Amino acid sequence: MPATGIDAAIRELQREQEKIQGVISALKSLRPGSGPGKRTRRVKRTGRKLSQAGRRRISIAAKKRWAAIKAAKK
């Protein structure tokens, strides 16, 4: 089957597509943070857990501090 004008156009477009893909890859590699060693996985941090007793101690200490400040103003 002889190549028609359409087949030639398809081959030419496929060559152009390969060139464009090469240029896109080159441009992507120039982006900041895209170099080797730059990719780091972000670790999702879980919230710090504070026991009820710990929260109570902090609350009591804060109340003592505020009581001292209020007493100093009088």
KOLLUM-262852 format. One record per residue (C-alpha): residue number from 1; residue in three letters; x, y, z. Coordinates in steps of 0.02 Angstrom, whole numbers. Layout:
BEGIN
ATOM num residuo x y z
ATOM NUM ALA X Y Z
...
***
This chain:
BEGIN
ATOM num residuo x y z
ATOM 1 MET 0 0 0
ATOM 2 PRO 81 164 -52
ATOM 3 ALA 100 305 74
ATOM 4 THR -26 439 48
ATOM 5 GLY -14 621 91
ATOM 6 ILE -110 587 252
ATOM 7 ASP 15 453 307
ATOM 8 ALA 160 571 274
ATOM 9 ALA 73 708 373
ATOM 10 ILE 44 589 519
ATOM 11 ARG 228 536 521
ATOM 12 GLU 283 719 515
ATOM 13 LEU 166 764 658
ATOM 14 GLN 229 617 762
ATOM 15 ARG 409 677 737
ATOM 16 GLU 358 851 791
ATOM 17 GLN 269 779 942
ATOM 18 GLU 428 688 995
ATOM 19 LYS 528 849 979
ATOM 20 ILE 400 945 1081
ATOM 21 GLN 399 812 1217
ATOM 22 GLY 589 825 1227
ATOM 23 VAL 579 1014 1247
ATOM 24 ILE 443 998 1380
ATOM 25 SER 549 874 1478
ATOM 26 ALA 699 990 1468
ATOM 27 LEU 597 1138 1529
ATOM 28 LYS 523 1038 1672
ATOM 29 SER 697 990 1730
ATOM 30 LEU 741 1176 1743
ATOM 31 ARG 604 1211 1870
ATOM 32 PRO 663 1253 2046
ATOM 33 GLY 662 1104 2160
ATOM 34 SER 661 978 2018
ATOM 35 GLY 844 930 2026
ATOM 36 PRO 910 768 2098
ATOM 37 GLY 909 759 2286
ATOM 38 LYS 782 898 2298
ATOM 39 ARG 633 785 2315
ATOM 40 THR 593 753 2495
ATOM 41 ARG 439 671 2562
ATOM 42 ARG 344 774 2684
ATOM 43 VAL 301 677 2839
ATOM 44 LYS 130 714 2905
ATOM 45 ARG 149 761 3086
ATOM 46 THR 21 702 3209
ATOM 47 GLY -36 823 3342
ATOM 48 ARG 53 814 3507
ATOM 49 LYS -50 725 3636
ATOM 50 LEU -60 796 3810
ATOM 51 SER -135 693 3949
ATOM 52 GLN -276 759 4053
ATOM 53 ALA -160 768 4203
ATOM 54 GLY -35 869 4102
ATOM 55 ARG -169 991 4046
ATOM 56 ARG -226 1008 4228
ATOM 57 ARG -49 1047 4287
ATOM 58 ILE -30 1181 4153
ATOM 59 SER -200 1255 4199
ATOM 60 ILE -157 1263 4384
ATOM 61 ALA 12 1343 4348
ATOM 62 ALA -68 1473 4234
ATOM 63 LYS -199 1515 4366
ATOM 64 LYS -60 1537 4495
ATOM 65 ARG 35 1654 4379
ATOM 66 TRP -119 1760 4345
ATOM 67 ALA -162 1764 4530
ATOM 68 ALA 13 1828 4568
ATOM 69 ILE -1 1962 4433
ATOM 70 LYS -171 2020 4496
ATOM 71 ALA -108 2022 4677
ATOM 72 ALA 42 2128 4625
ATOM 73 LYS -72 2259 4548
ATOM 74 LYS -167 2288 4711
***
